[in-house]
Amino acid sequence: MGAFDDKTAIVLGGTSGIGLATAEMLREGGARVIAGSRRECELGGIETVQIDVQDRAGLQALFEKHQGFDYLVNAATGGKRAIGPFLEMDLDGFQGSFAKLWGYVNSVRLAAPLMAQDGAIVLYSGYPARKWRPGVLAIGSVGGAVEAFVKLAAHEIKPVRINCVCPGLIDTPLSPLEGDERKNYYQKGTADHVIPRAGTPEEVAAGGIFLLENEFVTGTIVDVDGGAIIA
Ligand SMILES: NC(=O)c1ccc[n+]([C@@H]2O[C@H](COP(=O)([O-])OP(=O)(O)OC[C@H]3O[C@@H](n4cnc5c(N)ncnc54)[C@H](OP(=O)(O)O)[C@@H]3O)[C@@H](O)[C@H]2O)c1
């Protein structure tokens, strides 16, 4: 018996990195998993759907198709992110970074009324929400908004639960760097963290799985960050 036998999960951003790891862990637990993102792809044992989290009509149709589904996970980065010093930052770029928040909000607003009453939602924020580092003011502001949204939305969508995992620096395809450049980026970026290495997508996804499974948690942020925030 798997922990997720007879459950159906929709995982947006479920074709790469943290979302893919979450989708795979749900499938290993026995769930029927539908992984959605913009790309066309095939994943063993996981159904895939091409969907843009900015496409509200598309999301509505997807959720209606699977009405009564148990879990929504959204790990979609949502669009372009602005990185760099705030005082040199293009303000349209800063504003555009909020595509992640809008994708999350779209999915929660449209999914919650169509989910099982004992269903649960997990979103992924990011440690710049609560830890300054050079260049991350825009994505940190987005992460902070995601965390506030989760805490406040918990009241509004009950009895469906909603929680958030806050990842530290995680080795995923989000970084395009390769070889030594990639190794140095993660080494330098985590040198002052309590656990001085990049996390794995599976370590972060395990936080998401906990939040889906434990029926006594809602409006919670679980930090899976190697001690980045307290560093
Ligand atoms: N990696 C880190 O160090 C880190 C740190 C803190 C927080 N996070 C957060 O963790 C989450 C997952 O990140 P990751 O590192 O796993 O990223 P990733 O490997 O780049 O995966 C991102 C996923 O989102 C999908 N996606 C992006 N825009 C989309 C859109 N508009 N509509 C639908 N799907 C979309 C991508 O697929 P398509 O391109 O095919 O659409 C992909 O499946 C993100 O919210 C990220 O901000 C990551």
The ligand as a MOL file (V3000), in Angstrom:
LIG
                    3D

  0  0  0     0  0            999 V3000
M  V30 BEGIN CTAB
M  V30 COUNTS 48 52 0 0 0
M  V30 BEGIN ATOM
M  V30 1 N 16.4910 25.9060 -7.7460 0
M  V30 2 C 16.6370 26.7560 -6.7350 0
M  V30 3 O 17.7650 27.0590 -6.2720 0
M  V30 4 C 15.4220 27.3990 -6.1220 0
M  V30 5 C 15.6180 28.1760 -4.9660 0
M  V30 6 C 14.5340 28.7780 -4.3650 0
M  V30 7 C 13.2610 28.6200 -4.9060 0
M  V30 8 N 13.0970 27.8750 -6.0340 0 CHG=1
M  V30 9 C 11.7320 27.7700 -6.5570 0
M  V30 10 O 11.3530 26.4110 -6.6830 0
M  V30 11 C 10.4280 26.2700 -7.7780 0
M  V30 12 C 10.9440 25.2100 -8.7330 0
M  V30 13 O 12.2100 25.6360 -9.2450 0
M  V30 14 P 13.2030 24.6290 -9.9980 0
M  V30 15 O 14.5750 24.9870 -9.5490 0
M  V30 16 O 12.7300 23.2300 -9.8640 0 CHG=-1
M  V30 17 O 13.0300 25.1450 -11.5180 0
M  V30 18 P 13.1480 24.3850 -12.9310 0
M  V30 19 O 13.9520 23.1440 -12.8110 0
M  V30 20 O 13.5760 25.4370 -13.8880 0
M  V30 21 O 11.6230 23.9630 -13.2340 0
M  V30 22 C 10.6540 24.9490 -13.4510 0
M  V30 23 C 9.4050 24.2770 -13.9850 0
M  V30 24 O 8.4060 25.2900 -14.1660 0
M  V30 25 C 7.8490 25.1360 -15.4690 0
M  V30 26 N 7.3370 26.4480 -15.8860 0
M  V30 27 C 7.9970 27.6340 -15.9350 0
M  V30 28 N 7.1840 28.6100 -16.3720 0
M  V30 29 C 5.9650 28.0330 -16.5780 0
M  V30 30 C 4.7150 28.5140 -17.0330 0
M  V30 31 N 4.5370 29.8130 -17.3680 0
M  V30 32 N 3.6720 27.6510 -17.1080 0
M  V30 33 C 3.8300 26.3510 -16.7730 0
M  V30 34 N 4.9950 25.8300 -16.3430 0
M  V30 35 C 6.0550 26.6590 -16.2580 0
M  V30 36 C 9.0130 24.6140 -16.3180 0
M  V30 37 O 8.5980 23.9470 -17.4980 0
M  V30 38 P 8.4030 24.7040 -18.9130 0
M  V30 39 O 9.5860 25.5970 -19.1140 0
M  V30 40 O 8.2740 23.5870 -19.8820 0
M  V30 41 O 7.1170 25.4870 -18.8150 0
M  V30 42 C 9.5910 23.6030 -15.3300 0
M  V30 43 O 8.8290 22.4020 -15.3520 0
M  V30 44 C 10.3050 27.6730 -8.4190 0
M  V30 45 O 9.1860 28.3190 -7.8940 0
M  V30 46 C 11.5910 28.3700 -7.9540 0
M  V30 47 O 11.4280 29.7660 -7.8960 0
M  V30 48 C 14.1400 27.2560 -6.6530 0
M  V30 END ATOM
M  V30 BEGIN BOND
M  V30 1 1 1 2
M  V30 2 2 2 3
M  V30 3 1 2 4
M  V30 4 1 4 5
M  V30 5 2 4 48
M  V30 6 2 5 6
M  V30 7 1 6 7
M  V30 8 2 7 8
M  V30 9 1 8 9
M  V30 10 1 8 48
M  V30 11 1 9 10
M  V30 12 1 9 46
M  V30 13 1 10 11
M  V30 14 1 11 12
M  V30 15 1 11 44
M  V30 16 1 12 13
M  V30 17 1 13 14
M  V30 18 2 14 15
M  V30 19 1 14 16
M  V30 20 1 14 17
M  V30 21 1 17 18
M  V30 22 2 18 19
M  V30 23 1 18 20
M  V30 24 1 18 21
M  V30 25 1 21 22
M  V30 26 1 22 23
M  V30 27 1 23 24
M  V30 28 1 23 42
M  V30 29 1 24 25
M  V30 30 1 25 26
M  V30 31 1 25 36
M  V30 32 1 26 27
M  V30 33 1 26 35
M  V30 34 2 27 28
M  V30 35 1 28 29
M  V30 36 1 29 30
M  V30 37 2 29 35
M  V30 38 1 30 31
M  V30 39 2 30 32
M  V30 40 1 32 33
M  V30 41 2 33 34
M  V30 42 1 34 35
M  V30 43 1 36 37
M  V30 44 1 36 42
M  V30 45 1 37 38
M  V30 46 2 38 39
M  V30 47 1 38 40
M  V30 48 1 38 41
M  V30 49 1 42 43
M  V30 50 1 44 45
M  V30 51 1 44 46
M  V30 52 1 46 47
M  V30 END BOND
M  V30 END CTAB
M  END
